[in-house]
Amino acid sequence: MALMTPLQKRAERRARNQTGLDMNLVSLIDVFTILIFFLLSNATGVELLPSPKAVQLPQSTAEKEPKQNVVLVVSGTEILVEGRKVANVADVMKLQGDLIAPLKEELDIQAGREMIREANKDKGKALTIMGDKDIPYQLLRKIMYTAARASFTDMSFAVRQKAGA
């Protein structure tokens, strides 16, 4: 047996440890592409509103699907419009009168962004209110009054569907 150089030993070890397994990635990519298209086509049928953890929605037996509207979230501590903080609940409760000025300003901005068909211009704009189930009625009244002043007259409330309904 002849002595081998370190380079020859390394080449022999490499040849011995090398497996003859080649993966064809083209077919694997095809399978994943079909899977992605399948998931995307089936995922568009369900519309869910993202519910913040700080807001516990009331339960209802309503079966109407949510529409794509401006979303106003009212938690126990703050009021958000499309994810942007507008006011604190404690400050709003201290206000005299029903108009919440910072909320009206933000809703006016949102109303300007909304695309409306010419035939539906005389109808009010749509707003979805995601209010915590424990917020006081006085706060809800102020929010609805302010939304009406900002031309949002089609208001709906987000709820959790009861189990078994």
N, C-alpha and C positions, 0 to 999 in steps of 0.2 A: 504494500500500500504506500503510495507516494504521498509525501507531505504536500499539503495545499497551502497556498498563500491565504492571508486573511480575506483578501478580495474574492478569491474563489470560494472560500467557506461561506461568505456572506451571500454570494450568488446562488450557491447550492441550497442554503437555508431558505432563501427567498423563493426559489423555485419549488421547494418542498411544501412551504406554508401557503403558497398561492392556490386559491381555489378556482375552479373553472366556472364559477357562477357569474353570469352576466345578466343584469336586469334590463328588460326592455321597458323604458320609462314612457314611451309613446302610448302604449295601451293603457298604462296606469293614469296618465294625464287625461286620456279620453274618458275613462270611467269617472274621474273626479269632475270633469267638465259636465258630463251628463247629470251627475249627482247635484252639482250646484244649480243647474237650470231647473231640475226637478224641485229643489228646495225653494228657490226663488219664486217659481210659479205657484206653489202651494202656500207660501207665506203671505202673499198679498191679499188673500181673502179675509184675514182677520185683522181688525183694527183695534188696537188697545192703546189707551192713554197711559203714559208713564205716571205712576203714582209715587210721589215722594214718601219716604218712610215716616216723616213727621205728620202726615195727613192720613187719618183713618176715615175712609169713605163710609157713608151709611149704606145699609143693604137695601135692595129693592128687588122686585120681581119684574122690572122693566126689561123688555127684550129688544129695544131699539138699539141699533148699532151707532157708535159715536161717529160724528162727522168731523172733518178737518176744520177746526175753528181756532180762534184765538183762545188760549187756555189761561185762566186765572186761577191760581192756587192760593187757598187761604188755610194756613196752618194755625196753630195756637199762638204763634209769636209773630208771624210776618205774612205779608201779602206779596205774591209774585205774579208777574205777567210775562208769559212766555219764558219763564226761568229767570227773569230779572227781578231783583227785590225792588219794590216800589215804596212800601211803608211798613212800619211796625204796628201790630194790632193794638198795643197799649196806647200808642199815640193817636190812633184813629178813634179809639173808644173815648178819649178825652176831648175830641173835637166837638164844638157846638155846631149843630146843623148836620145835614146828611151828606153834603158834598165832600168827597175826599180829593183834594186838589192834585196831589202827585199821581194818584191813580187815574184821574181824568186826563192829565197830560200824557201819560203813557198809553192810555186807550185811544186818544186822539192820534198819536203817532202810529199805533197799530192799525187804526181805521184807514189812515192814509196809505198804508202798504197793501191793504187788501184789494184784490182785483174783483170788481163787480161788473156783471153784464149790464148793458144799458137798460134792458127790460126790468131788471131787479133793483135799479137804483133807488126807487121810492120805498122799497122794503128795507127794514133795519138789518144791521149786520149781526152775525151770529157770534155768540160767546159761550164757552163752556166753563162753568164754575166748579172747581174741585175743592169743596169746602170740607174741613174736618167735621165729623159728626157732632162734636161738642162745642162748636163756635156759637156764640150768642146770636139770637135773632136780630138784635139791634145792629150788630156788625154786618150781618147779611143784608139787612135793609139798606144800610149806608152804601154797601158795595153795589147792590142792584140799582139804587138811585143814581149813583155816579156813572154806572155803565149805561143807563138809559140816557143820561145827559150827554154821553159821548156817542150817541146814535147806535148803541148796541141794544136792540130791542128784542132780538131773538136769543133768549138765554136758556141754557139747559144746564142741568146739574149732573155731574159725574157720580155714579154710584157703583157699588160692588153688587154683582148679581148673586142672589141667594142660592145656596146649594140646592139642587133638586128643582130649580125653577126653569 
